[in-house]
Amino acid sequence: PAEAVVFVNGKLRVDYAAGCAYLNEEELHLTPIEYKLLCLLTRNIGKVLTHTFLTQSIWGSSWDSDIASLRVFMATLRKKIEKEPNSPQYIQTHIGVGYRMLKVD
């Protein structure tokens, strides 16, 4: 089957064709890296994506400094899509491993 053009998970919607993401029908203002991260997570919903996989997908390398940058971008992305960043419903952290997009009803 052809890949979905629009991803929907709870109140989060990503329109891959338009390159936009929405929460509660309001457009999110994401940086290019935040959008790439969100797309990687949504295209692999339910799977834990390792720090190495994410940094190589975004920057083409996986240095410790890239993983530090990844944490910063993930924190800013969370602030934009999570109602309560301290108890996330969309992005789960797997300490020392990576991140996973959770399915939300």
N, C-alpha and C positions, 0 to 999 in steps of 0.2 A: 504493500500500500504506500501511496505517496505520503511524504511527511506532512503533518498538519501545519497549516500556515499560521494558525492561532493556537496558543497554548492557554488553557484555563485551569487554574488551581485555586479553589475557594474564590476569594475576591481579587486574586492576582490574575492578570491577563497579559500575555506577551504576544504581540503581533509581529512575527518574524519578517513578514513581507514588508511591513512599513518601518520596521526597526524601532518600534515603540513598546513601552510597557505601561500598564495601567493598574491602579489599585483603587477599588471602589469607583471604577469608571473615571478616575482622575489620572491624567497622564503623569508618570513619574519622570523627574528630571535626572536622568542617570548620565554619568560620564561614560565614554566609550568602553572603558575597562569594566565598570560596574555592569554595563549592558552585556558585555561578553561573558562575564561571570554568571549573570542571571541566565543567559541562554545555555551555557554549559550545564548549569544545575537543572534547568527545566527540561532539557533534552535527555537528561539522565535521571529523571525523578525516581526516588527510592534507592538509588545507588550511592554509595559513599565514594566521592571523588577525592583522590589523594592530593596532598599539597603539591607533589611533583607533577601529577597529571594536570592540575589546574595551572600551575606556573608555566609549564612547558606549552600548554595550549594558548596561553595569553602572551607570554614574553619569549617563548621559544627556548627558554633555559630554566634551570631550577637551582639557583644559588640560594644560600640562606637569606641573603638580602631580598630575593624575590619572594620568599615565604613570608618575611616580615612585611613586605609591601602587600602581599595577598591578604594578610590579617587586617591591615588598615582598610583596604578596599572592601573586604567582607563586612567590617564594622560599619562603614558608611552605607553600604548597600542595605544592611540590616536596619539601620536607622530609618531608611526610606520605605521599606516594605513591611516591617514588623510593628504592630501596635505597641508591643512591649518587648523591646530588644533583649531584655534580661530573661524573658521566658518566650523564646521564639516559637512561632507556629509553622514557619515556612523553611527556614534554614537551620539545620541541626549541626552542631559542631561535634566532630569525633576527635577528641583531644589527642594530639600527636599523630593523627592520621589525615584528616581532611574534613570535608563538609558534605552534607546530603540535603537535597530538597525533599521535604516531607509532603505527602498527599494530604490536602485539606479538603474537607467536604463543604 
